[in-house]
Amino acid sequence: MSRRRRYSDDDESEYEGGRASKRRRGGEAEIEERLESLITRVGEKSTSSLESNLEGLAGVLEADLPNYKPKIIKILCICAVMQPEKITVYTTLAGLLNAKNPGTGGEFADLLFKFMKDYMKANEWEKARVIVRFLSDLGNCSVVDPVTILAMFESFITVTMEDDIPQVRSDWFVYAVLSSLPWIGGQLAAKKPEELNKMMDNIDRYLGNRKKDHLPMLRVWHSDSPHPQEDYLDSLWAQMQKLRKDNWITKCIRRPYLAFEGILGETALHPLPAFTPPPHTDESVYPVPKVVFRMFDYTDAPEGPTLPGHHSIERYLVEDQLQAIINSCHKERKECAAQLVSFHAKAQVPLNYMIAEVVFSEMFSLPQPPRIEIFHAAIFLELCKLQPSSLPQVLAQATEMLYERLDTMNLNCVDRLVNWFAHHLSNFQFRWSWDEWTDCLQMDPELPKPKFVREVLHKCMRLSYHQRIVESVPENFAPLLPRKPGPVNKFKMEDASKHTGCMESHRLIDAFKSKANAEEIISLMKEFFVTKDDDSMDDDTNPDELRIEVFTLTILYMGSKSFSHSFSALAKFHAAFKYLAKDEDSMIYLLRKLREVWQTHEQMIFVLVDKMLRTQIVTCPAVVNWIFSPYMAEDFTKLFTWEILHATLRKMSKHVVKIAKELENTKEKLAKKNKEDDSGEDDDFYAIAPSEAQVERLQESLETAQSEQKNLFLIIFQRFIMILTEHIVSCENRGAPFHTPWFNYSIQRLQQIFIVHYNQVTKYTSTLENLLFTSDTDPNILQVFQQFCSLRS
């Protein structure tokens, strides 16, 4: 079902004011499509009140219930999951249909209940949580008996008493109850106060005994100043406690069913079936814990409505509903922005501040944001277009606040902030109040603030050109500006003749100009440095390395005009590169020379390394060992280095996934062949069907790829442990503190590997624990691994 399906303007006129229209002009498919359009778009772009629309739509659907009841119920169930921001709209509609046809509500609730259980079994926990809330709100519309809703909640809480389960399992069931109580809590308190209080006491005990080792890894800021970085369940529990004191009264939940109390109150209630939580299995994958992101308080939004406090339920409700809007229509950024700025409670809260906080919260979400980074930049731009007089100022204020808190910001989030801010500046002609950030110019360049500004300016250059960025910032920011990009080739300098290999480089250039092919170039290089010349070669000179140096510096310099020219050079002389980079040591040396040529152009290094990986000139382990080698020490704390490392790991992961998918498809085809082997049909299919041998080969390929992936992670974590341990020991021997800017940066990069590649690293947790992160590992390093393990414990 598409939220963006376009319908004619008279769609809504069919039910506004309760007027049924003549809709039998088309066939059954057309009628079903129009039913879908009416239900999915109810209340949107209408001049009539929501209540009037719902009443009219209920009248229209009532006429179709005899013939299309299953279709109508199924559409309502899908809407319940796909448009959670309109939950009360659809519960009201279900209530009105149930009032007109009492059996409809029971069938609707039963189907929703089935959907909920199916989603749980399929590990689609967010969809299941939305349905729990939807079922809860049906209790307000006289569709579901609130007593059975409480019984369902109580069965959820029994999960907290299960043995040998991960904490994240019981966390989800508790969260599903707490996040639904604002909708139905008042009803339960009125009808079953003792049972509700008992359930709340059980939740309180569970939360009091709950482990929170995951908090350090998931916090956006390492400090609780100025806003506490609370665990999501602790935060919601505090908000729920305040809601209980306020007699379950909420201001930001739209409740259209209140207008139909007379109609809804006359219908019979339907009980929910008894619920048994699905058992925990090895295939069960639960959502990881969260830490609530807070950026603003009431002092930051002095004009207009007051921002709800951190422990106000209204803060949670507005954030949750804004997040639901983003989840529903994030693929259409214009509609998403329009829905956000037209939020129904915009008169009760400072909406622009809350939208900004929600979008930044998603951007900084750990371990991974739910959407690609460009989405957040795109939605902010659309919001600025819709609110040009207010939202840009809120974003500027937010950026200033983020800059001021960089010292305690999680490095993963700093990277995302760099990418967003550079992209945002590129859409506003790179205008910014740089003079307000001059404090970073007096700091150690390795500290977060100057490093952030440097990385932003480098990213801006990728989105523009060097001179444009130079002209966009004050002159005193020159130390943080990127150098003018250009290739460096020592064989083309004034003193080139002093360098061993200069004559060979010129011979290569002549061969290139004469259109020599890769085989001819290889033959030529075999002639280089065959015998040692005392005047040009030292005793410890490696001829193979000299060949790599001469060839790499020469070919990359000649192809330096553009990315395309460099790619063409790699493609044309691929065989020559493969001849030179015949083992890991030679690959690392080749990468060293690549960096030497493009030492002033970080983006070129990144794309060329990526291209060499794709074309298998170098391997993933070679890239990793190059990054951790002494030759990259100068660039170890620069963002582009870690972009290369993460891209390398993603490439390996994609390779594993590709083989696994191919193996799965091949097994399915083979199973189909075996199943129909005796039918004598489809001879052409059998001719191309896979064999057992093919499956075995793919299985071996998958095992090899997985082994390579595991070894790659082992290399990375081993190198991290080595360099961090060496630093700690060195500092202790000198009596100096080891928490230097370099150490803080490096330990967070280690943490980032666990966070960014969370799903892949999880597979090898036992191996890492047995081989690397043992009791002998320094506690400062070991705690990072322990925090990672707590995310699924």
Secondary structure, DSSP 8 states (H G I E B T S, - for coil): --TT----THHHHTTGGG------SS-HHHHHHHHHHHHHTTTSS-SS-HHHHHHHHHHHHHHHHHHHHHHHHHHHHHHHHH-GGGHHHHHHHHHHHHHHSHHHHHHHHHHHHHHHHHHHHTT-HHHHHHHHHHHHHHGGGTSB-HHHHHHHHHHHHGGGG-SS--HHHHHHHHHHHHTTHHHHHHHHHHH-HHHHHHHHHHHHHHHHH---TTHHHH-SBSS-SSS---BHHHHHHHHHHHHHHTTT--SSS--GGGGGHHHHTTS--B-----------TT-------B------GGG--SSS----TT-HHHHHHHHHHHHHHHHHTTSHHHHHHHHHT-TTTTTTTHHHHHHHHHHHHHT-SS--SS-HHHHHHHHHHHHHHSTTTHHHHHHHHHHHHHHTGGGB-HHHHHHHHHHHHHHHHTTTT---GGGGGGGGGS-TTSHHHHHHHHHHHHHHHTS-HHHHHHHS-GGGGGGS--------GGGSTTGGGSTTHHHHHHHHHHHHTT--HHHHHHHHHHTTSS--TTT--TT--HHHHHHHHHHHHHHHHTTT-HHHHHHHHHHTHHHHHHH--SHHHHHHHHHHHHHHTTT-HHHHHHHHHHHHHTTSS-HHHHHHHHTSGGGGGGTTSHHHHHHHHHHHHHHHHHHHHHHHHHHHHHHHHHHHHHTTTT---HHHHHHS--HHHHHHHHHHHHHHHHHHHHHHHHHHHHHHHHHHHHHHHHHHHT--S--HHHHHHHHHHHHHHHHTHHHHHTTHHHHHHHTSSTTS-HHHHHHHHHHHTT--
